[in-house]
């Protein structure tokens, strides 16, 4: 019952139109002709469609506020928009002009209630900073807590996150397979097409094909990821190309990974200055190096919050060389799990 969109209307022509559009997407719709009949399914349905003919009565029925409510009308009037506000509706769609929009919205509802994932972008301040390993281990830590996680490789010249995770021989799509991706991308199709490791769906770069990431493809992937996952992590490159700019703009949190070395700290400070105006929220994860700069000096140099501290462990890159994903049981994995808690905490969230 909860997986079916709910249509509330007593307009026979409108009902026929909506059911036709739903059938074209293979989506089954539950129909209620009045507000009271809709009450039991109001919160459970992934999408609620309210006909303009009953919008006033539904608005007056004291339904609880919820997301994913749409008002449908033949010729929307100012009253329809006013009722939509009272209902907390996201949109008033006019038929037949809005059929394409409604088809896409019904298709989205077939994936269930949107999870509204948190988007985290990880950026390294130099080659060998360990940003990719941190992003991958962060994703594994989140998946170990039963979160649905999408890990996106944002560096087409980085060698591929699939190699880091021991997935280079795994079947599934990589970025070159999404060159033509545009508009809406089904979350179900995406998750079923990607290589999976320990509960993490991985969209990796490839060793052949274009050396860029298509910005439209990334937009489609991020939209699908936000709808269908709990957490989307993007391992971004340091070049501010169109795809990186998009990822930064979509991120709830951007994390710089900085080693405690003088040159690395200087690079991180420069990077932080460039990222700050592009990010909703910016923090740093410090990778401690033996005999390196003190954490406090890194904090002062960057002027941004410290989200976590990770050790420099020699076994981490050697595991990747052996085709094994990062471990959550060593000191590095535990530190990443602690950093994850800081990222997901209210303090770590963007305002």
C-alpha positions in Angstrom: 0.0 0.0 0.0 2.8 2.4 0.9 4.6 2.0 -2.5 1.7 3.3 -4.6 1.1 7.0 -5.4 -2.2 8.4 -4.2 -4.6 10.3 -6.5 -7.4 12.2 -4.8 -10.0 13.4 -7.3 -13.6 12.9 -8.4 -13.1 14.3 -11.9 -13.5 11.3 -14.3 -11.6 12.9 -17.1 -8.7 13.9 -14.9 -8.6 10.5 -13.3 -8.4 8.8 -16.8 -5.5 11.1 -17.8 -3.5 10.4 -14.7 -4.1 6.7 -14.8 -3.0 6.6 -18.4 0.2 8.5 -17.7 0.9 6.2 -14.7 0.3 3.1 -16.8 2.8 4.3 -19.3 5.4 4.2 -16.5 4.2 0.9 -15.1 3.2 2.7 -11.9 0.1 1.6 -10.1 -1.9 4.4 -8.5 -4.4 4.2 -5.6 -7.5 6.3 -6.1 -9.5 8.1 -3.5 -12.5 10.3 -4.5 -12.4 12.4 -1.3 -10.2 13.5 1.6 -11.5 11.0 4.1 -10.8 8.1 1.8 -7.3 9.4 1.3 -6.5 9.9 5.0 -5.2 6.4 5.7 -2.8 6.5 2.8 -1.8 10.1 3.1 1.6 9.6 4.8 2.4 6.3 3.3 2.2 7.1 -0.4 5.5 8.2 -2.1 3.5 10.8 -4.0 0.1 12.5 -3.5 -1.7 14.0 -6.5 -4.7 16.2 -5.7 -7.2 17.1 -8.4 -8.2 20.7 -8.5 -11.8 19.6 -8.1 -11.2 18.4 -4.5 -8.2 20.6 -3.5 -10.4 22.9 -1.4 -11.9 20.0 0.6 -8.6 18.3 1.1 -7.1 21.6 2.3 -9.9 21.9 4.8 -9.5 18.3 6.1 -6.6 19.1 8.4 -4.2 16.6 6.8 -0.7 16.5 8.3 1.9 18.4 6.3 4.1 16.2 4.1 6.4 16.3 1.1 5.7 15.2 -2.4 2.3 16.7 -2.9 1.2 18.0 -6.3 -2.1 19.7 -7.3 -3.4 18.9 -10.8 -5.7 21.2 -12.7 -6.9 21.7 -16.2 -6.5 25.5 -16.0 -4.9 26.5 -12.8 -6.4 29.5 -11.1 -5.1 31.8 -8.3 -7.3 29.8 -6.0 -5.5 26.6 -7.0 -2.2 28.1 -6.1 -3.5 29.3 -2.8 -4.8 25.9 -1.9 -1.5 24.4 -3.0 0.2 26.6 -0.4 -2.2 25.4 2.3 -1.5 21.8 1.3 2.2 22.3 1.2 2.3 21.2 -2.4 5.5 21.4 -4.4 3.8 22.3 -7.7 0.6 22.9 -9.5 0.6 21.1 -12.8 -1.7 21.9 -15.7 -2.8 19.2 -18.1 -2.2 18.5 -20.9 0.7 21.0 -21.0 2.4 19.4 -18.0 2.1 15.8 -19.0 5.8 15.4 -19.5 6.6 16.7 -16.1 3.9 14.5 -14.5 5.2 11.4 -16.3 8.7 12.0 -14.9 7.3 12.7 -11.4 5.3 9.5 -11.5 8.4 7.6 -12.6 10.2 9.0 -9.6 7.5 7.9 -7.3 7.9 4.3 -8.5 11.3 4.4 -6.6 9.5 5.0 -3.3 9.7 8.0 -1.0 12.7 10.2 -1.8 15.6 9.7 0.7 16.9 13.2 0.2 20.6 12.1 0.6 23.2 14.3 2.1 25.9 15.2 -0.5 29.6 15.3 0.7 32.5 16.3 -1.6 36.0 15.4 -0.7 39.0 17.3 -2.1 42.7 16.6 -1.6 45.2 19.5 -1.4 47.8 17.7 -3.5 48.9 14.4 -5.0 49.2 11.7 -2.4 47.0 13.6 0.2 44.9 10.5 0.6 41.6 12.1 -0.3 40.4 9.2 -2.4 41.2 6.7 0.3 39.5 8.8 2.8 36.4 9.2 0.6 36.2 5.4 0.0 36.7 4.5 3.6 34.1 7.1 4.6 31.6 5.5 2.2 32.4 2.0 3.7 31.9 3.3 7.2 28.5 4.8 6.3 27.4 1.6 4.6 28.4 -0.4 7.7 25.8 1.6 9.6 23.1 0.4 7.1 23.1 3.6 5.1 22.6 3.4 1.3 25.7 5.0 -0.1 26.8 6.2 -3.5 30.5 6.9 -4.1 31.2 9.0 -7.2 34.6 9.3 -8.7 35.0 12.9 -9.7 38.6 12.7 -11.0 38.8 11.2 -14.5 42.6 11.2 -14.3 42.8 9.6 -10.9 43.2 6.0 -12.0 39.7 4.9 -10.9 38.1 4.4 -7.5 37.3 0.8 -8.6 41.1 0.0 -8.5 41.3 1.5 -5.0 38.4 -0.7 -3.9 39.5 -3.9 -5.7 36.7 -3.6 -8.2 38.6 -3.1 -11.5 37.4 -6.5 -12.8 33.8 -6.1 -11.5 31.1 -5.8 -14.0 29.1 -2.6 -14.0 29.0 0.8 -15.6 31.8 3.4 -15.4 31.7 7.1 -16.4 32.3 6.5 -20.1 29.0 4.5 -20.1 27.1 7.6 -19.0 28.3 10.0 -21.7 24.8 10.4 -23.1 23.0 10.6 -19.7 20.6 13.6 -19.6 17.7 14.6 -17.5 16.1 12.1 -15.2 18.1 8.9 -14.4 16.3 6.1 -12.6 17.8 5.4 -9.2 16.8 1.8 -9.5 18.6 1.4 -12.8 21.6 3.3 -11.6 22.0 1.1 -8.4 21.5 -2.1 -10.3 24.1 -1.1 -12.9 26.9 0.0 -10.6 29.6 -2.3 -9.0 28.9 -2.8 -5.4 31.4 -3.3 -2.5 30.3 -3.8 1.1 27.0 -2.0 0.5 28.6 0.9 -1.4 27.5 1.6 -5.0 30.6 2.9 -6.9 30.6 5.0 -10.0 34.2 5.0 -11.1 36.3 6.6 -13.8 37.9 4.3 -16.3 41.4 3.8 -17.7 40.1 4.4 -21.3 37.6 6.8 -22.8 37.1 10.5 -22.3 39.4 12.2 -19.8 36.6 14.5 -18.6 33.3 14.0 -16.8 30.2 15.2 -18.6 28.5 17.8 -16.4 25.0 16.8 -17.6 25.8 13.2 -16.7 27.0 14.2 -13.3 23.8 16.3 -12.7 21.7 13.3 -13.6 23.7 11.0 -11.3 23.6 13.4 -8.4 19.8 13.9 -8.8 19.3 10.1 -8.8 21.7 9.7 -5.9 19.9 12.3 -3.8 16.5 10.6 -4.5 17.6 7.0 -3.8 20.5 7.0 -1.3 21.2 8.2 2.2 24.6 9.6 1.5 26.4 10.6 -1.8 30.2 11.1 -1.6 32.0 12.7 -4.5 35.8 12.3 -4.7 36.5 15.5 -6.6 39.6 16.6 -8.5 41.3 20.0 -7.7 40.6 21.4 -11.1 37.6 23.7 -11.1 36.0 22.4 -14.3 32.3 22.5 -14.9 31.7 19.1 -13.3 33.6 20.0 -10.1 31.8 23.3 -9.9 28.5 21.5 -10.1 29.5 19.0 -7.4 30.6 21.8 -5.1 27.4 23.7 -5.7 25.3 20.6 -4.9 27.3 19.6 -1.8 25.9 20.0 1.7 29.5 19.6 3.0 32.9 19.9 1.4 35.9 18.3 3.1 39.5 19.1 2.4 42.0 16.4 3.3 45.3 18.0 4.4 48.5 16.4 5.6 50.4 18.0 8.4 53.3 19.1 6.3 54.4 22.7 5.7 53.9 22.6 1.9 50.7 20.6 2.2 49.3 23.1 4.7 50.2 26.0 2.4 48.4 24.2 -0.4 45.4 23.5 1.8 45.1 27.1 2.8 45.1 28.2 -0.8 42.6 25.6 -1.7 40.3 26.6 1.2 40.4 30.2 0.0 39.2 29.1 -3.5 36.6 26.7 -2.1 35.0 28.9 0.5 32.8 31.0 -1.8 31.8 27.9 -3.7 30.6 25.8 -0.7 27.7 25.7 1.6 29.9 24.4 4.4 33.6 23.7 4.4 35.8 21.7 6.8 39.1 19.9 6.9 40.2 16.4 7.8 43.8 16.4 9.0 46.0 13.5 8.1 48.7 13.3 10.7 52.3 12.8 9.6 55.0 11.9 12.1 57.0 15.0 12.9 54.8 17.2 10.9 53.1 20.5 11.6 50.9 20.6 14.7 47.2 20.3 14.2 46.6 23.7 15.7 48.9 25.3 13.1 46.9 23.7 10.3 43.6 24.9 11.8 44.9 28.5 12.1 46.3 28.5 8.5 43.1 27.2 7.0 40.6 29.1 9.2 37.9 26.4 8.8 36.5 23.8 11.2 38.4 20.5 11.8 36.0 17.7 11.0 38.3 14.8 12.0 41.8 13.6 12.2 43.1 10.5 10.4 46.5 8.7 10.9 49.0 8.1 8.2 49.1 4.3 8.0 51.5 2.5 5.6 49.2 -0.5 5.2 46.4 1.6 3.6 48.0 2.0 0.2 49.4 -1.5 0.3 45.9 -3.0 0.7 44.9 -1.2 -2.5 47.9 -2.6 -4.3 46.7 -6.1 -3.3 43.2 -5.5 -4.6 41.6 -5.2 -1.2 39.3 -2.4 -0.1 40.2 -0.2 2.9 39.6 -1.8 6.3 37.3 -0.4 9.0 39.0 -2.3 11.7 42.4 -0.6 11.7 43.2 2.8 13.2 42.6 4.5 9.9 39.2 2.9 9.4 38.1 3.8 13.0 39.3 7.4 12.5 37.2 7.7 9.3 34.2 6.4 11.2 34.7 9.1 13.8 35.0 11.7 11.1 31.8 10.4 9.6 30.0 11.1 12.9 31.3 14.7 12.8 30.2 15.1 9.2 26.7 13.9 9.8 26.2 15.7 13.1 24.1 18.9 13.3 27.4 20.8 13.8 28.8 19.3 10.6 25.8 20.2 8.5 25.5 23.2 6.4 23.3 25.9 7.9 
